[in-house]
Amino acid sequence: MPIVSQSPLFNAATLPVRSVNTITGSALIVAPHPDDETLGCGGAIALLRALGYAVHVLVISDGTMSHPRSLKYPAPQLQALREAETLTAISTLGVAHTNVTFLRLPDGSLPTAALPGFRGAVMQCRTYLQALLPETIFLPWRSDPHPDHRATWKLIRTALVYLNNSPRIIEYPIWDWDPEQGDWATFHHVAGWRLNIQAVLETKLRAIAAYRSQTTNLIDDDPDGFQLTPEMLANFTRPWELYLEDMR
């Protein structure tokens, strides 16, 4: 597996392709926001479930900053909507609702190590991980441009320090698709690879479509509201998913 010296996005389509059979045991997908788990790992989730592996999903933030000025969907209603979309998407991918946990930390301001709320959030993650003990954890890429994604990575990695088990960590990109972005020279120990999801691509597309608040004009009263563009969605509708692993 080649070690990344420049962004793997320069030649993502040439990275080695792996089978889901290289991922074994129970898996936890950690999503900074409702939809990240499906966008980044929807194919992996569906494939792992088809093999009979237990898959859990932990959503860190409440997702309420996607449309902060909407009067039709103020924060409590937006949170409920986005969680309902997650449950629909996850069910489409073969995961039971009981395997989805919403931590409901504040979207847009997840605590970092410098903030007072960090330790409490770490302890929440520690308690969750201790009860679950997954064999593989999918995390957002540690250097993702979105601060909530970087904070999510840090919360889980810090929580793992307190545990005895050492799960395999696989990282997935969401906002990293600009190949000019980031100092990849500092990540020479990171390897990039692709997972073949052709067999479940249609299932993943249906799961993505469940996120109507993020992919359509469902919420039309917030001029600053977020919506995934066709260009952005194109990164997640390929017959493969891109993953990164620390090879040290």
C-alpha positions in Angstrom: 0.0 0.0 0.0 1.6 3.3 -1.0 2.5 5.9 1.6 1.1 9.3 0.8 3.6 12.1 0.2 1.2 14.3 -1.6 -2.5 14.5 -1.4 -4.0 11.2 -2.6 -6.7 13.3 -4.3 -4.2 14.1 -7.0 -4.6 10.6 -8.3 -7.4 9.1 -6.2 -8.5 6.8 -9.0 -5.1 5.1 -9.1 -4.9 4.2 -5.4 -5.0 0.4 -4.7 -8.5 -1.1 -4.4 -9.3 -3.3 -1.4 -12.1 -5.7 -0.8 -14.3 -5.4 2.3 -12.9 -8.8 3.3 -9.9 -6.9 4.6 -12.1 -5.3 7.3 -13.2 -7.8 9.9 -15.2 -7.7 13.1 -17.5 -5.2 14.6 -17.3 -1.6 13.3 -18.1 1.8 14.6 -18.6 4.7 12.2 -18.2 8.1 13.9 -19.8 11.1 12.1 -19.3 14.7 13.1 -22.7 15.6 11.6 -25.7 13.6 10.5 -24.9 12.5 6.9 -21.1 12.2 7.2 -21.4 8.5 8.0 -23.4 7.8 4.8 -21.4 10.1 2.5 -18.0 8.9 3.6 -18.7 5.3 4.6 -22.1 4.3 3.3 -20.7 1.6 1.0 -18.5 0.2 3.8 -21.5 0.0 6.1 -23.7 -1.8 3.6 -20.9 -4.3 2.7 -20.1 -5.0 6.4 -23.7 -5.6 7.2 -24.0 -7.9 4.2 -21.2 -10.0 5.8 -23.1 -10.1 9.1 -20.8 -7.8 11.0 -22.2 -5.6 13.8 -22.1 -1.9 12.7 -22.8 1.0 15.1 -23.0 4.7 14.3 -22.1 7.5 16.6 -23.2 11.0 15.5 -21.3 13.7 17.5 -23.1 17.0 16.7 -26.8 17.9 16.6 -26.6 19.2 13.0 -28.5 22.3 13.7 -26.2 24.8 12.0 -26.9 23.6 8.5 -29.9 26.1 8.4 -29.4 28.4 11.4 -31.8 31.1 10.2 -34.7 28.9 9.2 -38.1 29.8 10.8 -39.8 26.7 9.5 -37.1 24.5 11.1 -35.8 26.1 14.3 -33.0 24.2 16.1 -35.2 21.6 17.9 -37.2 20.8 14.8 -34.1 20.7 12.6 -32.3 18.4 15.0 -35.3 16.0 15.0 -35.4 16.2 11.2 -31.8 15.4 10.7 -31.9 12.6 13.2 -34.9 11.1 11.4 -33.0 11.3 8.1 -30.0 9.5 9.7 -32.2 6.7 10.9 -33.8 6.3 7.5 -30.4 6.3 5.8 -28.8 3.9 8.2 -31.8 1.6 8.0 -31.4 1.6 4.2 -27.8 0.5 4.7 -28.8 -2.4 6.9 -28.2 -1.0 10.4 -30.8 -1.2 13.1 -32.0 2.1 14.7 -30.9 0.8 18.1 -27.3 0.8 16.8 -27.3 4.6 16.2 -26.4 7.0 19.0 -26.7 10.8 18.9 -24.3 12.6 21.2 -26.0 16.0 20.3 -23.0 18.2 21.0 -23.4 21.7 19.5 -22.9 21.8 15.8 -20.3 24.3 14.7 -18.6 24.5 18.1 -17.5 21.0 19.1 -15.1 21.3 22.0 -11.4 21.2 21.4 -8.7 20.5 23.9 -8.4 24.2 24.8 -12.1 24.5 25.9 -13.7 23.6 29.2 -16.2 21.2 27.6 -13.6 19.0 26.1 -13.0 16.7 29.1 -16.7 16.1 29.6 -17.2 15.2 25.9 -14.2 12.9 26.0 -15.7 11.1 29.0 -18.9 10.7 27.1 -17.1 9.1 24.2 -15.0 7.0 26.6 -18.1 5.5 28.2 -19.7 4.8 24.9 -16.5 3.1 23.5 -16.0 1.1 26.7 -19.4 -0.4 26.4 -19.0 -1.1 22.7 -15.3 -2.1 22.2 -15.4 -2.0 18.4 -12.7 -3.8 16.4 -12.6 -1.1 13.7 -13.4 2.6 14.0 -14.0 4.8 11.0 -13.1 8.4 11.8 -13.2 11.6 9.8 -9.7 12.5 8.4 -7.7 14.1 11.2 -6.8 17.1 9.0 -10.2 17.8 7.5 -10.7 21.5 6.8 -13.9 21.5 8.8 -13.1 22.2 12.5 -16.0 19.9 13.7 -14.4 17.0 11.8 -11.0 17.6 13.4 -12.5 18.0 16.8 -14.4 14.7 16.3 -11.1 12.9 15.5 -9.5 14.4 18.6 -12.4 13.5 20.9 -12.3 9.8 19.9 -8.6 9.5 19.8 -8.3 11.0 23.3 -11.1 8.8 24.6 -9.2 5.7 23.3 -6.2 6.5 25.4 -8.3 5.5 28.5 -9.2 2.1 27.0 -7.2 -1.1 26.9 -8.2 -2.2 23.4 -6.6 -0.9 20.3 -9.1 -0.9 17.4 -8.1 -0.5 13.8 -8.6 3.1 12.8 -9.7 4.0 9.3 -10.1 7.6 8.3 -12.4 9.0 5.7 -12.4 12.4 3.8 -15.4 14.6 3.5 -14.2 18.2 2.9 -10.7 17.2 1.6 -11.4 16.9 -2.1 -9.3 19.9 -3.2 -5.9 18.3 -4.1 -4.1 21.6 -3.4 -5.4 21.6 0.2 -3.4 20.6 3.2 0.3 19.9 4.0 0.4 16.2 3.1 4.2 16.1 3.5 3.6 16.0 7.2 1.5 12.8 6.8 4.2 10.6 5.0 3.2 7.7 7.3 -0.4 7.7 6.0 -1.5 5.3 3.3 -4.4 5.8 1.0 -6.6 3.1 -0.5 -10.0 2.6 -2.1 -12.8 0.2 -1.1 -14.8 -1.4 -3.9 -18.5 -0.6 -3.3 -19.9 -1.3 -6.7 -22.1 -4.1 -5.4 -23.9 -1.7 -3.0 -23.6 1.6 -4.8 -27.3 1.9 -5.5 -28.1 1.2 -1.9 -25.7 4.0 -0.9 -27.3 6.4 -3.3 -30.7 5.7 -1.8 -29.3 6.3 1.7 -27.8 9.6 0.6 -31.2 10.6 -0.8 -32.7 10.2 2.6 -31.0 13.4 3.6 -33.5 15.7 1.9 -32.6 18.6 4.2 -29.0 18.5 2.8 -29.6 17.5 -0.8 -32.8 19.4 -1.8 -34.6 22.7 -1.2 -36.7 21.1 1.5 -35.7 24.0 3.8 -36.2 27.0 1.6 -36.4 29.9 4.1 -32.7 30.3 5.1 -30.6 32.2 2.5 -27.5 31.0 4.2 -28.7 27.4 4.5 -26.4 24.6 3.5 -27.0 22.3 0.6 -24.7 19.6 -0.9 -23.9 20.6 -4.5 -23.8 18.1 -7.4 -20.0 18.6 -7.5 -19.7 17.7 -3.8 -22.0 14.8 -4.1 -20.0 13.4 -7.0 -17.2 12.7 -4.5 -19.4 10.2 -2.8 -21.3 8.5 -5.6 -18.4 6.7 -7.2 -18.1 2.8 -7.2 -15.4 3.2 -4.6 -14.8 5.0 -1.3 -11.5 6.6 -0.3 -9.9 5.7 3.0 -6.7 6.7 4.8 -4.7 4.8 7.4 -1.7 5.5 9.7 0.8 2.9 8.9 3.1 3.5 11.9 
